Amino acid sequence: VSNLGMYGIDSFSAVINPPQVAILAVGSLKPRAVVLEDGTVAARPTVTLTLACDHRVLYGADGARFLDRVRGLLERPDALLL
């Protein structure tokens, strides 16, 4: 995990260093406009996560599933208790 959010960086691409096969870049947490399910717009805290992975070791689809799981846990942290 590489975090530059504490410096106000919204998003960035982290570099994989051998023997790593993936790295998660975490940007700043800021309120941003989000369209809700009912079509209204509201300010919600959001963060940009970027996953860089070595496709010789980790398939992109597996990386996407990992990011989806992280997103789900961040949106509903109570799921960690299940």
Buried (B, 14 or more C-beta within 10 A) or exposed (E): EBBBBEEEBBBBEBEEEEEEBBBBBBBBBBEEEEEEEEEEEEEEEBBBBBBBBBEEEBEEEEBEEBBEEBEEEBEEEEEEEE
